[in-house]
Amino acid sequence: MKPVAAVQEPLKLTGETLNLLAWHIPDLVAYQHREDEYWLAPLDDNFPLIRLNQTGVEMLKSMNGHITVGALLEKYGNKVCGPDGQPGQWHLERWATPNYSLCYFGTEPPGGHRHKAKWDILLQQIREGWSGQEGFEGEGHLEDFHHHELTHSSTEDDGHFDLIETTVSHLFREPNEALGGLTYGRLLMRQLRKLGWFNPKPKVILEIGGGLGYVARELGKELLPFERQSIKYISLDITSPFLKLQTKRAKEGGWGGIGTRANAEALPFTDNSVDLVIDNENMADMTPVKLTRQELLTNKGETEQHQEALDWIRRLRLPIEADPPDDVIFNLGPIRFVAELWRVLKPGGHAFLTEFGIEEGWPAPVKLPGHTEYEVQYSHLRQAVRWLGFQERYLSLPQLLAIKPDTKVLCTGAAYTIQRFCQAMNKPFTVRAYTESELKQALGDMLPKIHGAHYHDVVDPAWFGLIDFKVLLLEKPGGAPKAQFTETKGYRWYSQK
């Protein structure tokens, strides 16, 4: 189950609070269930849906940054604002707390601009509550979270990746117009084939941290049965319930469905034994190390793990500022991982790696419910793969997949909210990337009753930040030379190089 957020006490509408201005959340989505009953969803899904009547909706709409809490309280405080009989004061005391996050009380809007109000502050607060601690979460926390804290109950459906670790491949696990009517897995397979990675076809494919198994299934479906023959497909994951789903769905895609429970930072395979590695959005979960300024300047680590990180920094000749910050985060896990790839890949073998990340500075934490992930520093990682000996190609994920950049997709937050509305009516609804026509097909007659749903270009950072997802395409030199040819008047002339 999703970790329960720390419950915020209702606000006391007294003193200076009455003079604060009120803004309603910009991308709020509402559902008109009956003629005078509207539903809204709090940010924390442990809270029930909020039901409002027309008076309550009027109060919400009036929160435009020009009205004070005191004026709202005077006008709506004693009025019945919902079918449950709660007055306006009851709502005003709760809506601006992180658990609800339907509005914001303050002298300035969050984000500093009334037309570009961002809700990072409230989101960060509630995620701090979910995670249970602030700042750096320790070098063993991510492994502990995936190894011990995720139970079968939290992975038996799509809920974990809907609400906690939403990934690009999860949002595109069903056919999507932005991907030319394909799923993420099928499109990825087509792109890998275009790269020539299936000529000759690999004998052993290893997928790292395959989530709920959709990528494995769709990769297999893109190949014909005879193409899958003699290919061994191995799913590796540190989380047992995920691994069971991965092998199950791999079999649905036509693979043999072999599962191995292990940490990708220490792969349990012999040297030169794997032909192709596929890693979708796992490196931000790998071991981070928090190094102090003193450690960076003296090259002496306080622990064995810190010294390992410092040794890599020295070995790779990574630039260190003359006056570094008091502490920095270093992606030790991803560096270990690519070193393991160099060991287990056969000469001529390939690896596809994708994750969100940066190209300058040091990684920053990204708060998620239950744990914190860390950006991948790609200039460090690229230096590592070149030092190891890989031939590498670096590009963004939208570039590799040739995603149609101007395709409009539903705001992800709206998809979460609509799912809650549908759950209340026992109506199935999948959280995914929806174009307008796809949402219409999914909701049918319910769609005209949804108010406030809006769409972004698929590459717009306001949607999911796809442009921040980078791709490393790696090849280990030394494979058998490939036959090359020139074609003249229909005749092919082959040569070996």
Protein Blocks (a to p, Z undefined) as FASTA:
>chain_A
ZZddddddddddehjllmpccdddfklccddfblmlccdddfblkbccddddfklmmmmm
mmnopacfklmmmmmmmpcfbfnopafklmmmmmmpmklomaccdfbdghhiaklccfkl
mmmmmmmmmnopahjebjklmmmmmmmmpcfklmmpmmlmmmmmccfklmmmpccfklno
pafklmmmmmmmmnopacccdfbdcdehklnommmmmmmmmpcfklmgopacddddfblk
lmmmmmmmmmmnopnoiaddddfklccbdehibfbdcdehkllmpccddddfklmmnopa
fbfklmmmmmmmmmnopacdfbdcfbdcddfklmmmmmmmmmmpcghiacdddddddfeh
jddddddehiacddddfklmmmmmmmnopacddddfklmnopafklccddfklmmmmmmm
mmmnopacddddddfklmmmmnmmmmmmpghiacddfklmklnommmpccdddddehiac
ddddddeehiacdddZZ
